[in-house]
Protein backbone atom coordinates (compact mmCIF):
# COMPACT_ATOMS: atom_id res chain seq x y z
CA UNK A 1 0.00 0.00 0.00
CA UNK A 2 1.41 3.39 -1.00
CA UNK A 3 2.12 6.01 1.63
CA UNK A 4 0.19 9.23 0.91
CA UNK A 5 1.97 12.45 1.87
CA UNK A 6 0.48 15.94 1.51
CA UNK A 7 2.77 18.96 1.14
CA UNK A 8 0.84 21.69 2.94
CA UNK A 9 1.17 25.38 3.80
CA UNK A 10 -1.42 28.02 3.05
CA UNK A 11 1.34 30.58 2.51
CA UNK A 12 2.58 30.99 -1.01
CA UNK A 13 6.21 30.82 -2.20
CA UNK A 14 7.38 28.53 0.61
CA UNK A 15 8.40 25.67 -1.69
CA UNK A 16 5.40 23.32 -1.82
CA UNK A 17 5.59 22.57 -5.54
CA UNK A 18 9.39 22.53 -5.48
CA UNK A 19 9.35 20.09 -2.58
CA UNK A 20 6.75 17.85 -4.22
CA UNK A 21 8.64 17.79 -7.51
CA UNK A 22 12.17 17.24 -6.28
CA UNK A 23 11.18 14.79 -3.55
CA UNK A 24 9.17 12.74 -6.06
CA UNK A 25 12.09 12.73 -8.49
CA UNK A 26 14.51 11.72 -5.70
CA UNK A 27 12.27 8.83 -4.67
CA UNK A 28 11.94 7.73 -8.29
CA UNK A 29 15.74 7.76 -8.57
CA UNK A 30 15.77 5.41 -5.57
CA UNK A 31 13.66 2.96 -7.60
CA UNK A 32 10.38 3.88 -5.92
CA UNK A 33 7.18 4.17 -7.90
CA UNK A 34 5.78 7.64 -7.22
CA UNK A 35 2.57 9.46 -8.13
CA UNK A 36 2.24 13.24 -7.91
CA UNK A 37 -1.27 14.57 -7.34
CA UNK A 38 -1.31 18.20 -8.45
CA UNK A 39 -4.06 19.95 -6.47
CA UNK A 40 -2.64 23.43 -7.03
CA UNK A 41 -4.50 25.36 -9.78
CA UNK A 42 -1.44 27.64 -10.13
CA UNK A 43 1.23 24.96 -10.44
CA UNK A 44 3.58 24.69 -13.44
CA UNK A 45 4.04 20.96 -13.93
CA UNK A 46 3.10 21.19 -17.60
CA UNK A 47 6.14 23.38 -18.24
CA UNK A 48 8.48 21.22 -16.14
CA UNK A 49 7.52 17.93 -17.76
CA UNK A 50 6.90 17.39 -21.45
CA UNK A 51 3.37 16.02 -21.33
CA UNK A 52 2.39 17.12 -24.83
CA UNK A 53 2.28 13.55 -26.10
CA UNK A 54 0.24 12.29 -23.15
CA UNK A 55 -3.49 11.74 -23.51
CA UNK A 56 -4.34 12.01 -19.82
CA UNK A 57 -7.35 14.11 -18.81
CA UNK A 58 -7.12 17.00 -16.32
CA UNK A 59 -7.44 16.00 -12.67
CA UNK A 60 -10.66 18.01 -12.43
CA UNK A 61 -12.39 15.44 -14.65
CA UNK A 62 -12.15 12.72 -12.01
CA UNK A 63 -12.53 15.12 -9.06
CA UNK A 64 -15.90 16.11 -10.55
CA UNK A 65 -16.89 12.50 -11.20
CA UNK A 66 -16.69 12.35 -14.99
CA UNK A 67 -13.90 9.75 -15.24
CA UNK A 68 -11.51 7.60 -13.20
CA UNK A 69 -8.25 8.76 -11.67
CA UNK A 70 -6.27 6.39 -13.90
CA UNK A 71 -7.52 8.31 -16.94
CA UNK A 72 -5.90 11.46 -15.50
CA UNK A 73 -2.44 10.01 -14.81
CA UNK A 74 0.52 10.67 -17.11
CA UNK A 75 3.83 8.82 -17.14
CA UNK A 76 6.70 11.24 -16.63
CA UNK A 77 9.79 9.06 -16.91
CA UNK A 78 11.03 5.49 -16.79
CA UNK A 79 7.72 4.12 -15.51
CA UNK A 80 8.72 5.24 -12.00
CA UNK A 81 7.29 8.78 -11.81
CA UNK A 82 3.68 9.60 -12.64
CA UNK A 83 1.53 12.71 -12.33
CA UNK A 84 -2.11 13.74 -12.36
CA UNK A 85 -2.06 17.38 -13.46
CA UNK A 86 -4.55 19.81 -11.98
CA UNK A 87 -4.39 23.26 -13.54
CA UNK A 88 -6.86 26.11 -13.43
CA UNK A 89 -9.78 23.74 -14.11
CA UNK A 90 -9.59 22.71 -10.44
CA UNK A 91 -11.02 26.07 -9.47
CA UNK A 92 -14.30 24.81 -10.90
CA UNK A 93 -14.22 21.82 -8.56
CA UNK A 94 -14.31 24.02 -5.48
CA UNK A 95 -17.43 25.68 -6.86
CA UNK A 96 -19.12 22.54 -8.19
CA UNK A 97 -18.55 20.54 -4.98
CA UNK A 98 -19.56 23.28 -2.57
CA UNK A 99 -22.91 21.69 -1.70
CA UNK A 100 -21.95 18.03 -2.10
CA UNK A 101 -21.98 15.69 0.90
CA UNK A 102 -18.51 14.37 1.83
CA UNK A 103 -16.94 16.95 -0.48
CA UNK A 104 -13.74 16.84 1.61
CA UNK A 105 -13.34 13.10 0.84
CA UNK A 106 -13.45 13.13 -2.96
CA UNK A 107 -9.70 12.67 -3.41
CA UNK A 108 -9.51 10.05 -0.65
CA UNK A 109 -12.10 8.00 -2.51
CA UNK A 110 -10.22 8.30 -5.79
CA UNK A 111 -6.91 7.26 -4.23
CA UNK A 112 -8.46 4.18 -2.66
CA UNK A 113 -8.50 2.57 -6.10
CA UNK A 114 -4.84 3.31 -7.00
CA UNK A 115 -2.78 3.60 -3.81
CA UNK A 116 -1.68 -0.03 -3.92
CA UNK A 117 -0.07 0.65 -7.32
CA UNK A 118 2.52 3.10 -5.92
CA UNK A 119 5.14 3.24 -3.20
CA UNK A 120 4.51 6.93 -2.52
CA UNK A 121 1.79 9.38 -3.47
CA UNK A 122 2.74 13.05 -2.99
CA UNK A 123 -0.02 15.68 -3.00
CA UNK A 124 0.89 19.25 -3.94
CA UNK A 125 -1.65 21.58 -2.34
CA UNK A 126 -2.68 25.17 -3.11
CA UNK A 127 -1.83 28.23 -1.02
CA UNK A 128 -5.09 28.24 0.90
CA UNK A 129 -7.03 26.24 3.45
CA UNK A 130 -9.96 25.77 1.09
CA UNK A 131 -11.70 22.65 -0.19
CA UNK A 132 -8.76 21.40 -2.27
CA UNK A 133 -6.42 21.52 0.71
CA UNK A 134 -9.05 19.82 2.86
CA UNK A 135 -9.19 17.03 0.28
CA UNK A 136 -5.40 16.69 0.49
CA UNK A 137 -5.50 16.46 4.30
CA UNK A 138 -8.36 13.99 4.32
CA UNK A 139 -6.62 11.72 1.81
CA UNK A 140 -3.12 11.79 3.34
CA UNK A 141 -1.40 9.60 5.91
CA UNK A 142 1.20 12.26 6.68
CA UNK A 143 1.86 15.97 6.19
CA UNK A 144 5.10 17.73 5.33
CA UNK A 145 5.02 21.46 6.08
CA UNK A 146 7.59 23.58 4.20
CA UNK A 147 8.61 26.72 6.11
CA UNK A 148 10.43 29.54 4.32
CA UNK A 149 13.38 30.77 6.36
CA UNK A 150 12.58 34.48 6.42
CA UNK A 151 11.20 37.21 8.69
CA UNK A 152 7.61 35.90 8.90
CA UNK A 153 8.38 32.22 9.49
CA UNK A 154 5.39 31.62 11.78
CA UNK A 155 2.75 33.59 9.88
CA UNK A 156 -0.38 31.46 9.53
CA UNK A 157 1.22 28.37 11.06
CA UNK A 158 -1.06 28.29 14.10
CA UNK A 159 -4.14 28.28 11.85
CA UNK A 160 -2.64 25.52 9.71
CA UNK A 161 -1.87 23.34 12.73
CA UNK A 162 -5.41 23.85 14.08
CA UNK A 163 -6.81 22.78 10.70
CA UNK A 164 -4.65 19.64 10.65
CA UNK A 165 -5.78 18.80 14.19
CA UNK A 166 -9.44 19.35 13.28
CA UNK A 167 -9.14 17.09 10.22
CA UNK A 168 -7.39 14.43 12.29
CA UNK A 169 -10.14 14.57 14.92
CA UNK A 170 -13.12 14.56 12.57
CA UNK A 171 -12.28 13.35 9.07
CA UNK A 172 -8.98 11.45 9.00
CA UNK A 173 -7.82 9.88 12.29
CA UNK A 174 -4.67 8.44 10.69
CA UNK A 175 -3.32 11.88 9.71
CA UNK A 176 -0.03 12.87 11.35
CA UNK A 177 2.59 15.56 10.82
CA UNK A 178 5.70 13.98 9.31
CA UNK A 179 7.70 17.13 9.93
CA UNK A 180 8.67 20.68 9.07
CA UNK A 181 11.01 21.31 6.13
CA UNK A 182 13.00 24.56 6.20
CA UNK A 183 13.34 26.04 2.71
CA UNK A 184 14.97 29.09 1.08
CA UNK A 185 17.87 28.99 3.53
CA UNK A 186 20.47 31.70 2.88
CA UNK A 187 23.45 31.22 5.16
CA UNK A 188 24.89 34.58 4.06
CA UNK A 189 22.18 36.41 6.02
CA UNK A 190 22.73 37.10 9.72
CA UNK A 191 19.04 36.55 10.40
CA UNK A 192 19.17 32.95 9.16
CA UNK A 193 20.75 31.48 12.30
CA UNK A 194 18.18 33.31 14.44
CA UNK A 195 15.29 32.01 12.33
CA UNK A 196 16.64 28.46 12.40
CA UNK A 197 16.95 28.59 16.17
CA UNK A 198 13.36 29.86 16.55
CA UNK A 199 12.00 27.11 14.31
CA UNK A 200 13.82 24.41 16.28
CA UNK A 201 12.65 25.86 19.59
CA UNK A 202 9.05 25.83 18.36
CA UNK A 203 8.91 22.46 16.60
CA UNK A 204 11.81 20.50 18.10
CA UNK A 205 12.36 16.99 16.76
CA UNK A 206 9.71 17.50 14.08
CA UNK A 207 12.12 19.71 12.11
CA UNK A 208 13.99 17.79 9.41
CA UNK A 209 17.79 17.93 9.51
CA UNK A 210 17.97 18.58 5.77
CA UNK A 211 17.93 22.30 4.94
CA UNK A 212 16.87 23.43 1.46
CA UNK A 213 18.92 26.41 0.20
CA UNK A 214 17.52 29.32 -1.78
CA UNK A 215 19.59 28.37 -4.83
CA UNK A 216 22.04 25.79 -6.15
CA UNK A 217 21.50 22.16 -7.11
CA UNK A 218 18.32 21.42 -5.16
CA UNK A 219 18.17 17.83 -6.38
CA UNK A 220 21.14 16.98 -4.13
CA UNK A 221 19.38 18.32 -1.04
CA UNK A 222 16.09 16.60 -1.81
CA UNK A 223 17.94 13.34 -2.32
CA UNK A 224 19.31 13.84 1.20
CA UNK A 225 15.78 14.53 2.42
CA UNK A 226 14.48 11.35 0.81
CA UNK A 227 17.18 9.37 2.61
CA UNK A 228 16.39 11.12 5.90
CA UNK A 229 12.68 10.42 5.58
CA UNK A 230 12.60 6.94 4.15
CA UNK A 231 16.11 5.47 4.42
N, C-alpha and C positions, 0 to 999 in steps of 0.2 A: 504494500500500500504506500503510495507516494505521500511524503510530508508536504503539507500546504503552508506556505509562509507568506504573510502579507507584509509589504513594505509600506509603512504608514507614517504620515505626518501631515497635518492640515496646512502647515506652512509651505509656501512654494520655495523653489531654488535651494532645497536642503540636500538634494542628491537622491531622491526616490527612484527616478527612472535610471539614473546612472548606476545606482546600487543594484537594481533589478537586472539590468543588462549585463554588467560586468560579473556579477555573482553567478548569473545563469551561465555565462560563457565559461567562467572558471570551473563550475561544476561539470559542464559538458566536456571540458578538457580533461577532467578527472574520470572520464568514461561514465558519467551519470546521465541518465535520460531526463531532460528538463523541459518543462512547459512554462512559458511566460503567459500570464493572463494580463492583458493591457486594459485596465479599467480607467485609464486617464484619457479623457477626451482631447487633451492638449499634448499628448506624447508625440514623439517623432520616430517611432520604430520603422515606419515605412521608408524614411530616408536613411536609416542606419543599415537596414537589411534590404537586399534586392528581392522584393516580393512580387515584381511585375509579372513573372511567369506563373505565379501561384493562382489557383482558382478558388481559394478560400473566401468565404463570405465574411462580412464584418461581424464582430462580436455581438453587436446590437441585435442581429438577426436571431441568435439563439436566446439572448437575454429577454427578448420580447416574444419568445415562444414560436417563432416561425420556422426554426430548423434545429438541428442538433449541434452540440458543441464541436463534435468531430468535423462537421462541415465548415467550421470557422477556424480551423487550425492549419497553419502553414508550417512546412519544414524549412528551417533556416539553414542548417548545415549538418552534414555527416550523419543524419538520422539520430542525432543526439540532442539537438536543440530545436524546440518547436515554439510557435507563438500564435496566440489568438489576438489579432489586432483590434483595438477599440475604435479610436478616432472620434470625430465630432458627432457621429451618429448616436453615440452613447448618451448625449444630452437628452435625446428624445426618450430614452428609457426612463430617466428620472421623472419625466412628465407622464409618460404612459402608465407607469407602475404606481403612481402616487396613491391610487385608491384600491390597489390590489391587496388581498390578504396575503400574509407571509412574504411581502415584497422584499424584505431584508434577506430572504433565504433563497432567492432565485439562483444565484451563482453556486451556492452550496449544493443545490439539487442538481445542477448541471455537472459539477465536478464529481458527484457520486458515481457517475457512469464512466469516468475516464481516469480517476486518480490511481487505480491499480496499474495503469499503463506507464506511469512515470515514477522516477525516483524522487523528484522534487517538482513542486508546482509553486512558482513565485508570482505573486499578485502585485502589480504596480498600481497604486491607488492615486486618485486625484488630490489636489490641494484643497480639501474641504472635508467636513464631517457629514456630508450628505448621504443620500441613499446608496450611491456606488461604493463609498467607503464602508458603509454599514454592511453591504454585501460581502466586501473583502473580509471584514472582521468576523462575520458569521460563518464564512466558509473556511477560515484558516485554523490551523492548529497552533501556530505561533506568529508573533509579530516582531519585526525588526523596525526600530525607530531611528532613522537617521537624524542627527543633530548637527547643524552647521556651527562650526566653531567661530562665532562672532559675538558682537556686543549684546544681542538679544537671544541668547541661547535657550532661555526658558520660556520665551513667549509662546503662549498657547499650550504648553506641555501639560499643565494641570488639567485643562479641559479634555485633552486627548486621553490622558490616563483615566479620567472619570468615565469617558465613553467606553474605553476598553473594559473597565471594570463592570460597567452596566451591561455590556454585551455578554461578558463572561457569566454574569449572574442570571441573565434572562433569556439569552438566545443561543449561546455557544459555551457550555460549561468547560469544554476542553481547551479553550483559548488561553494561552499564556504569553508573556512577554519574553522573547528569546534574548533580547538585549538592545542596548543603545549603541549606535555606530556613529562615531565622531567623524564628520566630513569637512572638506574645505579647510584643512589644517595648514596654516602658514607659520612655520617656525621662525620666520624672520620678524614677526610682530611680537612686541613685548607683551601684548595682551593675551597671547595664545596660552602661555603657561598658566596664567590666572584662570582663563576660561576652562582649561583642562582640569585644573584642580577643583573648580566649582562643580563641574560635571561629575567627577569622581566622588566628591563629597555627597552629592545629591543621590546618585544612582549606584554607587559602590560596585559590587561584583557584577552587576548587570551591564557594565560598560565593557565593550569588547577591547581587547588589547590592540588590535589592528587600528591604526589611524589612517584615514584617507586624505592625502594632501590635496591642495587646491589645483595642482597641475602635475605634469610628469606622466610617466607610464602607469596609469591607474590599474591596468590589468595585473601588474605584479602585486599590488596591494590587495586587490580583490581575490587573487589566488591565495594569498596569506590568510585572508578572512575565511575563505572556504575551508582551508585546513584547520583554522581555529574553531570553526563552527562544527565541522562534520568529520574531521580527522583525515 
